[in-house]
Amino acid sequence: MPNEPKLFDDTPQWVCLECGYNMIGEMPEVCPFCGARHDRFLSWVEAEKTYRVTARPVNEYVGQLLSVPKLGLEHAAYRIETDQGAVWIDAPSAFNRDLSPVRAILFTHHHFMGASNQYRKLWNAEVRMHDLDARHPLAASFDVDLRFTGDSIAYGIEAFHTGGHTPGFTFYIYRDVLFICDYVFLTDAGMRFNPFGPEQETLKRARRIFEVVETRKLETVCSYDSVMKFAEWLPRFEKLANSS
């Protein structure tokens, strides 16, 4: 890109190969997210050479983004083609400067900020996250342009703040697609809550999620690692949300 801003050589940035967390600034001894030692870090420059953010279609207006090869624990981000321009839900851990730009990056929570700081600089993209998660130390080095505090609609995408897994956890709905990130994990036995959060609060807030989605005409559920039909997902989630 001939007019690409020279914004990526002045500040060191490291990617943890165990979890994918991006660390901005001086290299720490251990990853603040997963605790991996610094010998498991790559500079963002080396990571860009190694990992390619690859898209696969979910439907005609949503695509799933994953790193190839898999980068650490790996999480999916999603690109939505809205009437107001392209938007991401969460951000890939790897930075690839040749990806198609987006107008905004909307976060479910602070765990999946990825390389959003670099994409924000490259594209002048707006970053949105709930205020309660934007305050977290893991998010402190990342720029958040709009810290929302409740439910909202932006770019035609509905945002529902529930808390639970994290204080600021937010799920999104666009047309007939639900973006639930890692609030729940699929298992051979059905479904379980993400264990990395307050157990009772996660259960309590799941009931609010169910109240919102149960009457919606949804077709697809996009999570941190998979895509499935809403008709298959909802009964599992209902059973889990009603557990004690």
N, C-alpha and C positions, 0 to 999 in steps of 0.2 A: 504494500500500500504506500504509494509515493508520499502522501500527506499524513501518514500515520504519526501521531504525536509521540515524541520521545519521552515516554512516561514509564518505561519498564526497566530502565537500567539504573535508575538512581536509588531505588529502595529494594533491598534484598527481600526475597520471598521464597519460602521453603514449603514443600509438600510432603506430608507424612505418607509413606508407602504402606503403613499399616491401616490407617483410617481415612486418608484423603484430606485431612484438615490442612488448610493453608495458614502458614505462620508468616506474618509480615514484620520485617525488620531483622534485627540480629538473631542469629540462630540460637534457639534455646537448647538446653541440655536434653530435655525430654519434651515430647509432644504434650501440650496442655490439654488436649482432648482425650487421648488414649494412653498416654504415658510411655509410648515407644521412645527408645533412645535416639540420639541425633544421627547415629550411623544408618538409620532407616529413613533419612530425609533425602529428598532430591531438590536441587534448586529448580525454580519454576522454568528456567531455560531448558534444563535437561528434561524436565517433565514434559514440556511442550514437544520436544523431539521424539519422545517415547510414546506418549499417549494421545490418541485421536478421539475427540468427542464425536460420536457417531449417532446419527439420527435414524430412527425407524418410525414409520407412520402408525399412529393409533387409529385415526380416522382422517377425514379430509381436512381438518383444521387443527389437529393436535399431533405432535410428534414426541417420542420419547428419546432423551439424550443420555447416552452411556459412554464411558471411556473404553477404548479398545487399545491394548489389553485392559483388563479390569484393574482399576486403581484402588488398592486397599480394600476396605469394606465395600466401597462403591455404593453410590446412590443415584437414582435416576432424577434428572431434571426434565421438565416438559416445556416444549415450545407451543404456544397457542397463537394461531393466526386470527386476530380479532379484526373487527371492522375499523378499529382505530390504530392498527399496527400490530406487530409481533410482540409478544410478552413471554417471559419465562416464569415458570413456577419453580422456585429454588434454582441453584446454579451448579454447573459441573465443577468437579474438583480440579480438572485440568484446564489450563488456558490454551486455547487455539485461536490465534488472531484472525484466521481466515474464515471463521464461522459467520453466518449471516447475522447482521445486527438485530437487536431488539430495542424497543422503546423503553421497556421497564422490566425489572426483576422483582417479583412478588415472593416473599418468603413465608413458608409455613412455620418455621421456627429457626433459631440461630444455629442449629447443628449443621445445616446444609448450605452455608454461605459460599463454600467452594472458593473459586477464583473470582467471585463477583466484583471485588474491588478493581481488578484489572479490566474486566468487561465493562464496568461502569466508566472507567477512564477512556477506554477505546471508543465507545459508542455514545458517551454522554447519556447513558441510560439512567432512568430514575429507579432508585432502590427503595422498596417499601417493606417494613417489618413492624410487627406490633411492638409498642414501646417497652413492654415488660421483658421481651427477649432482646431488644436492641440495647438494653442496659447491662446485659450479662457480660462478664469479663471476656468470654470467648468471642464476643462481637465487638469488643472495644476498638480494635484496630481497623474495623471496616466502616466505610461511610454508609449511612442510612439517610436518605433524603427526606423520607416521610415516615414518621413514627405514628402509626394510627393507634387508637385506643378502643375501638369497638368494631361492630360490623360495618361494612362499607361496600361500595361498588366502584371499580376502576377498570377502564378499558372494556366495559361490559362483563367483567368477571366479578362474581359475588364473593366477598370475603366474610367468613364467620369466625369470630374469635371465640374459642372455647376454653383455652388453657388446658390443664390436665397433664399431658406428657411433659410440656414445659409451660411456664406461666403465660407465655404469649402465643401458645400454639394456635394456629389459624388454618382452617381448611377452606378450599375454594370450590366453586361450582361455575362452570362455563357451559352454557347451553345444556347438553345432556351428559356432561362429564363431571365426575367428582374427583377432586385431587385431595387425597387423604394422607399422603406421605407415609410416615412410619408410626402412625398412632397405633396400628395393630400389625401383627405378623401373621402370615398364613402358615399353617402347620399341617402335618398329615392328619391330625385329629380335628382340624377345623381352623381355629383362629385363637390368638392370644394377644393380650395387650403388650405393648412395648414395655419391658421391665425396667428400662432406664428412666425412671421418673417416679413420682409419688403414687403409690398403688391406689389408694382410695380416691384421690382426686382424679386420677386417670379414669377410673370406673364411673365416678360421678359425672364427669364431663362427657363421657361416651354417651350417656343418656340424652344429653342435649344434642349431640351430633345426630343420634337416631331420630329425635323429634324433628329435626330440620329436614333430613333426607327421606324419611319414610313415605312422605306424600309427594315427593318430587318425581317427575317423569325422567328418570336418569337411565342411561344405557351402559355407561362404562365407568369403572373405578381405576384411577391411576395411583399407584402407591410408590414407595421408594424403590421397589425392586420388581414390580410386576404390573400387569394390566389384566383386568378380568371383567366379566359381565356383572353389572350391578345386580341383576336378578339372582345371581349366584352368591354375590358378596353379602347382600342385605340380610338374608336369614342367619348367616353365621354371625354377623355383627350384632343383630338383634339378640341372639342367644347370649352372646358375650356381655352385651350392655345390661342385660337383665339378670346376670349372675350376681351372687352376693359374696 
